[in-house]
């Protein structure tokens, strides 16, 4: 019985697969050798409006009404959202808001629930 394949260190995808002596992520294209420490591997730290550290799978609450770009919809203050994953960039929270759909949020507009 072989060991389970570890998730991708870049995007945390569980769909990484083995290709000869390395592992490959089909979602982001990252390739790495298992067991080798990556020098470029930085830990992504995202904090909410109150300074609490956020992680994938956390629940957060919106602290401001947010207009949905390209739509007349508004994500209302107090809406509880589950973080799918944290990403680098201006909009660092990848989530899905019920009734609206998939969205990217800025961490400055949420607080940990």
NORURBEL-V374850 format. One record per helix or strand of 2 or more residues. SS is the DSSP state (A for helix, B for strand). FROM is the first residue (numbers start at 1). TO is the last residue. Records with the same first field share a line. If there is no record, write none. Layout:
BEGIN
SS->FROM-TO / FROM-TO
END
This chain:
BEGIN
B->17-19 / 22-24 / 31-32 / 46-47 / 53-54 / 59-62 / 66-67 / 74-75 / 80-86 / 93-97 / 101-105 / 110-112
A->107-109
END
